Amino acid sequence: MRRIMLVDDEAVITMQLERRLSSMGYDVVGTASSGEESVSITRDLSPDLILMDIVMDGKLDGIDAAEIIKKEQDIPIIFLTAYTDDKFIERAKNVEPFRIYC
C-alpha cells in the first residue's frame, strides 16, 4: 500500500503531507482540493489509500465524497480533520473509514 492520494482544501496542509509521505517512501499519486475533484481523480488513479479532510467547500464534503468512493472502488479512507464536532464525527463513522484523526 504505497500509492496515496491527498484530499484537502488547504494547500499548505496538502504540501506538508505530500513532502512528509514522500520522504517516508510513499508515492503521492494525486491531490484534490474538493470532494467533487477527489471522486473524479480517484476514478482515474485508483490509489491504495486516501487521506481525506472532512470539511471542504463545494457540493460534496469529504464524507460525501468518501461514501461515493467507497461504493465505487472500496478504497480505504483515513479522515484527517481539525473539526471535532460530534455531528461531523458521527457522519464520518457511518462511512466506515479506516480511521479518523482529529
Secondary structure as GFF3:
##gff-version 3
##sequence-region A 1 102
A	DSSP	beta_strand	3	7	.	.	.	ID=ss1
A	DSSP	alpha_helix	11	23	.	.	.	ID=ss2
A	DSSP	beta_strand	27	32	.	.	.	ID=ss3
A	DSSP	alpha_helix	35	45	.	.	.	ID=ss4
A	DSSP	beta_strand	49	53	.	.	.	ID=ss5
A	DSSP	alpha_helix	62	73	.	.	.	ID=ss6
A	DSSP	beta_strand	77	80	.	.	.	ID=ss7
A	DSSP	alpha_helix	86	94	.	.	.	ID=ss8
A	DSSP	beta_strand	99	101	.	.	.	ID=ss9
###
